[in-house]
């Protein structure tokens, strides 16, 4: 258990460093004003952030997912492992159920973490040096929201987070199990690392595609009120207003940057975790599936943070 926990933290940190710039672009595209859009698309958003805010602009809000990694991975590994033991048989259905249960419980940490990340990513949009910073860092962001809105405020978007994470993690673990079985990822395989990278990347993509529309609504709800004005009264109001103004394409806003992020992030995370566990358990005769725990995605986190 201790090795799985350590491996998850290391793999998760590697995934966040690789994928956070893509996540910043995704959030900016998801919540930008359709009447006065700042960005024309994924590439233009990347280009604009680097030009206007420098490279550090792409890493705004990274403190929040980094801080939450330890707790999220501990929860996910513990719940997923225990769920599989309780369920007994290693079947596709059980993989989905174990992943879904892990996804549900880790929302307690994931939701506040993503709220702070979203607020930090939107702070100083278009400015190289923010003239007035509302939040000093991710922790300060959560403290200020708590003082102003209480527990309910720091859990803004919890329902949509649950709607995303529960099926998202189920699909994620199911896809990982299916891909590794299909590719035959065994320690003696000379192409094992490439197979792990591919399986991890494809699992992340599958997870995000399955729940992406919910993530758009979650991001909008968590960004709502940044300027002091609340635009949405709830989930259904957000869905109605978004559809009315932007049509069904609103639910794919930012999807390109998300999928571009999903593959390298989850490929890096899975490979790092698996290789770390294999190195630490060197000398033990066990297959990849027996020696590893699947890491959590960094949404979306990430999902899929944390996927």
C-alpha positions as CSV (number, residue, x, y, z in Angstrom):
1,X,0.0,0.0,0.0
2,X,2.8,2.4,0.9
3,X,4.6,1.8,-2.4
4,X,1.4,2.3,-4.4
5,X,0.8,5.5,-2.5
6,X,4.3,6.8,-3.3
7,X,4.1,5.7,-6.9
8,X,0.8,7.4,-7.4
9,X,2.1,10.7,-6.0
10,X,5.2,10.6,-8.2
11,X,3.3,9.6,-11.3
12,X,0.6,12.2,-10.5
13,X,3.1,15.0,-10.1
14,X,4.7,14.1,-13.4
15,X,1.3,14.1,-15.1
16,X,0.4,17.6,-13.7
17,X,3.7,19.1,-14.9
18,X,3.1,17.7,-18.4
19,X,-0.5,18.5,-18.6
20,X,-1.3,21.7,-16.7
21,X,-0.6,24.1,-19.7
22,X,-3.3,22.2,-21.7
23,X,-5.7,22.4,-18.8
24,X,-5.3,26.2,-18.5
25,X,-6.1,26.5,-22.2
26,X,-9.1,24.2,-21.8
27,X,-10.5,26.3,-18.9
28,X,-10.0,29.6,-20.7
29,X,-11.8,28.3,-23.8
30,X,-14.7,26.8,-21.8
31,X,-15.5,29.9,-19.8
32,X,-14.7,32.7,-22.3
33,X,-17.6,35.1,-23.2
34,X,-19.1,33.9,-26.5
35,X,-20.1,37.5,-27.4
36,X,-16.5,38.8,-26.9
37,X,-14.3,35.8,-27.3
38,X,-10.6,36.4,-26.5
39,X,-9.4,33.2,-28.3
40,X,-10.2,31.7,-31.7
41,X,-9.2,28.2,-30.8
42,X,-6.7,26.0,-29.0
43,X,-3.5,27.2,-30.8
44,X,-4.5,30.8,-30.7
45,X,-5.2,30.5,-27.0
46,X,-1.8,29.0,-26.3
47,X,-0.1,31.7,-28.4
48,X,-2.0,34.5,-26.7
49,X,-1.3,33.3,-23.2
50,X,2.4,33.0,-23.9
51,X,2.6,36.4,-25.7
52,X,0.5,38.3,-23.1
53,X,1.3,36.5,-19.9
54,X,4.6,34.6,-20.7
55,X,5.1,30.9,-20.1
56,X,4.2,31.2,-16.5
57,X,0.6,32.1,-17.6
58,X,0.2,28.5,-18.7
59,X,1.0,27.3,-15.2
60,X,-1.4,29.5,-13.3
61,X,-3.2,27.6,-10.6
62,X,-0.8,24.6,-10.6
63,X,-0.4,24.8,-6.8
64,X,-3.9,23.5,-6.2
65,X,-3.6,20.2,-8.1
66,X,-0.1,19.7,-6.8
67,X,-1.3,20.2,-3.2
68,X,-4.3,17.9,-3.7
69,X,-2.3,15.0,-5.3
70,X,-1.3,13.3,-2.1
71,X,-4.8,13.1,-0.7
72,X,-6.5,12.3,-4.0
73,X,-4.1,9.5,-4.8
74,X,-4.3,8.1,-1.3
75,X,-8.1,8.0,-1.5
76,X,-8.2,6.5,-5.0
77,X,-5.6,3.8,-4.4
78,X,-7.2,2.8,-1.1
79,X,-10.8,2.7,-2.4
80,X,-10.0,1.1,-5.7
81,X,-7.9,-1.6,-4.2
82,X,-10.3,-2.4,-1.4
83,X,-13.2,-2.4,-3.8
84,X,-11.5,-4.9,-6.1
85,X,-10.8,-7.2,-3.1
86,X,-14.4,-6.9,-1.9
87,X,-15.8,-7.6,-5.4
88,X,-13.5,-10.7,-5.6
89,X,-13.3,-11.4,-9.3
90,X,-11.2,-9.3,-11.7
91,X,-13.8,-8.7,-14.4
92,X,-14.5,-5.6,-16.7
93,X,-17.6,-4.8,-14.7
94,X,-15.8,-4.9,-11.4
95,X,-13.0,-2.7,-12.8
96,X,-15.6,-0.2,-13.7
97,X,-17.4,-0.4,-10.4
98,X,-14.2,-0.1,-8.4
99,X,-13.0,2.8,-10.4
100,X,-16.4,4.6,-10.1
101,X,-16.4,4.1,-6.3
102,X,-12.9,5.6,-6.1
103,X,-14.0,8.5,-8.3
104,X,-17.0,9.3,-6.2
105,X,-15.1,9.4,-2.9
106,X,-12.2,11.5,-4.0
107,X,-14.5,14.3,-5.1
108,X,-14.3,15.5,-1.5
109,X,-10.8,16.8,-2.3
110,X,-11.1,17.1,-6.0
111,X,-13.9,19.7,-6.1
112,X,-12.3,22.4,-3.9
113,X,-9.0,21.8,-5.5
114,X,-10.4,22.3,-9.0
115,X,-12.4,25.4,-7.8
116,X,-9.2,27.0,-6.7
117,X,-7.4,25.9,-9.9
118,X,-10.1,27.4,-12.1
119,X,-10.2,30.7,-10.2
120,X,-6.4,31.0,-10.4
121,X,-6.3,30.1,-14.1
122,X,-8.7,32.9,-14.9
123,X,-7.0,35.5,-12.7
124,X,-5.2,38.2,-14.7
125,X,-6.4,36.9,-18.1
126,X,-4.5,38.7,-20.9
127,X,-2.1,40.4,-18.5
128,X,1.6,39.7,-18.3
129,X,1.7,41.1,-14.7
130,X,-1.7,41.2,-13.0
131,X,-2.3,44.8,-11.8
132,X,-4.6,43.5,-9.0
133,X,-4.4,40.0,-7.8
134,X,-7.5,38.9,-5.9
135,X,-5.8,35.6,-4.8
136,X,-2.2,35.2,-3.8
137,X,-2.2,31.5,-4.3
138,X,-4.5,28.5,-4.4
139,X,-4.7,28.2,-0.6
140,X,-5.5,31.9,-0.2
141,X,-8.1,31.5,-2.9
142,X,-9.9,28.8,-0.9
143,X,-9.6,30.7,2.3
144,X,-11.1,33.8,0.8
145,X,-14.0,31.8,-0.8
146,X,-14.7,30.1,2.5
147,X,-14.8,33.4,4.4
148,X,-17.2,34.9,1.9
149,X,-19.4,31.9,1.0
150,X,-18.7,29.2,3.7
151,X,-18.5,25.5,3.1
152,X,-21.0,25.7,0.3
153,X,-18.7,28.1,-1.5
154,X,-15.6,25.9,-1.5
155,X,-17.8,23.0,-2.7
156,X,-19.3,24.9,-5.6
157,X,-19.7,22.5,-8.5
158,X,-19.7,19.4,-6.3
159,X,-22.7,17.8,-8.0
160,X,-21.2,18.2,-11.5
161,X,-17.9,17.0,-10.2
162,X,-19.6,13.8,-9.0
163,X,-21.4,13.5,-12.3
164,X,-18.1,13.7,-14.1
165,X,-15.8,11.7,-11.8
166,X,-18.0,8.7,-11.0
167,X,-18.5,7.4,-14.5
168,X,-15.2,9.0,-15.7
169,X,-13.1,6.9,-13.3
170,X,-15.1,3.8,-14.1
171,X,-14.4,4.2,-17.8
172,X,-10.8,5.1,-17.0
173,X,-10.0,1.9,-15.0
174,X,-12.0,-0.2,-17.4
175,X,-10.1,1.2,-20.5
176,X,-6.7,0.8,-18.8
177,X,-7.5,-2.9,-17.9
178,X,-8.8,-3.6,-21.4
179,X,-5.8,-2.0,-23.2
180,X,-3.1,-3.6,-21.0
181,X,-4.7,-7.0,-21.5
182,X,-5.1,-6.5,-25.2
183,X,-1.5,-5.3,-25.7
184,X,0.0,-7.9,-23.4
185,X,2.0,-5.6,-21.1
186,X,4.4,-8.0,-19.5
187,X,7.8,-7.2,-17.8
188,X,9.8,-9.2,-20.3
189,X,8.3,-7.5,-23.3
190,X,10.9,-5.2,-25.0
191,X,8.1,-2.8,-26.0
192,X,6.5,-2.8,-22.6
193,X,7.1,0.9,-22.0
194,X,5.7,2.0,-25.3
195,X,2.6,-0.2,-24.7
196,X,2.2,1.3,-21.2
197,X,2.4,4.8,-22.6
198,X,-0.1,4.0,-25.3
199,X,-2.6,2.2,-23.0
200,X,-2.4,5.1,-20.5
201,X,-2.9,7.7,-23.1
202,X,-5.9,6.0,-24.7
203,X,-7.5,5.4,-21.3
204,X,-7.3,9.1,-20.5
205,X,-8.9,10.0,-23.8
206,X,-11.7,7.5,-23.3
207,X,-12.4,8.8,-19.9
208,X,-12.5,12.5,-21.0
209,X,-14.7,11.8,-24.0
210,X,-17.2,10.0,-21.9
211,X,-17.8,12.9,-19.5
212,X,-16.6,16.0,-21.3
213,X,-20.0,17.9,-21.6
214,X,-20.4,17.7,-17.8
215,X,-16.9,19.1,-17.3
216,X,-17.9,22.2,-19.4
217,X,-20.8,22.9,-17.1
218,X,-18.6,22.3,-14.0
219,X,-16.0,24.8,-15.2
220,X,-18.7,27.4,-15.9
221,X,-20.3,27.0,-12.5
222,X,-16.9,27.2,-10.7
223,X,-15.9,30.3,-12.7
224,X,-19.3,31.9,-12.1
225,X,-19.1,34.9,-9.8
226,X,-15.4,35.7,-10.4
227,X,-16.3,39.3,-11.3
228,X,-18.7,39.6,-8.5
229,X,-21.8,38.8,-10.5
230,X,-23.4,35.3,-10.6
231,X,-24.7,34.4,-14.0
232,X,-26.2,31.0,-13.3
233,X,-28.7,29.9,-10.6
234,X,-27.8,26.2,-10.9
235,X,-26.8,23.3,-13.2
236,X,-29.9,23.3,-15.4
237,X,-29.9,27.1,-15.7
238,X,-26.3,26.9,-16.8
239,X,-27.1,24.2,-19.4
240,X,-30.1,26.2,-20.7
241,X,-28.2,29.5,-21.0
242,X,-25.2,27.8,-22.6
243,X,-27.3,26.0,-25.2
244,X,-29.4,29.1,-25.9
245,X,-26.4,31.3,-26.6
246,X,-23.9,28.9,-28.1
247,X,-25.8,25.8,-29.3
248,X,-24.7,22.2,-28.8
249,X,-21.1,23.0,-29.7
250,X,-20.7,24.6,-26.3
251,X,-20.3,21.1,-24.9
252,X,-17.1,20.5,-27.0
253,X,-15.5,23.8,-26.2
254,X,-11.9,23.2,-25.2
255,X,-12.1,19.5,-26.1
256,X,-9.1,19.7,-28.5
257,X,-6.8,21.0,-25.8
258,X,-8.2,18.5,-23.3
259,X,-7.5,15.5,-25.6
260,X,-4.1,16.9,-26.5
261,X,-3.4,17.0,-22.7
262,X,-5.1,13.7,-21.9
263,X,-2.8,11.5,-23.9
264,X,0.7,12.7,-22.6
265,X,-0.6,13.2,-19.1
266,X,-2.0,9.8,-18.6
267,X,0.7,8.1,-20.6
268,X,3.3,9.7,-18.3
269,X,1.4,8.9,-15.2
270,X,0.8,5.3,-16.0
271,X,4.3,4.6,-17.2
272,X,5.8,6.4,-14.2
273,X,3.7,4.5,-11.6
274,X,4.3,1.1,-13.3
275,X,8.0,1.5,-13.7
276,X,8.4,2.9,-10.2
277,X,6.6,-0.1,-8.7
278,X,8.5,-2.6,-10.9
279,X,11.8,-1.0,-9.8
280,X,10.9,-1.0,-6.1
281,X,9.6,-4.6,-6.3
282,X,12.5,-5.9,-8.4
283,X,13.1,-9.5,-7.8
284,X,9.4,-10.3,-7.2
285,X,7.8,-12.5,-9.8
286,X,4.6,-10.8,-10.7
287,X,2.8,-9.5,-13.8
288,X,2.2,-5.8,-14.5
289,X,-1.4,-6.2,-13.4
290,X,-0.5,-7.7,-10.1
291,X,2.2,-5.2,-9.3
292,X,0.5,-1.9,-10.1
293,X,-2.2,0.4,-9.0
294,X,-3.8,2.6,-11.6
295,X,-3.2,6.3,-10.9
296,X,-5.9,9.0,-10.9
297,X,-6.4,11.3,-14.1
298,X,-5.6,15.4,-13.5
299,X,-8.5,17.1,-14.8
300,X,-10.0,16.5,-15.5
301,X,-7.4,15.9,-12.4
302,X,-7.7,14.5,-13.3
303,X,-10.3,13.2,-14.2
304,X,-10.4,12.5,-15.2
305,X,-7.5,16.2,-12.0
306,X,-7.5,15.6,-11.7
307,X,-7.3,12.6,-16.4
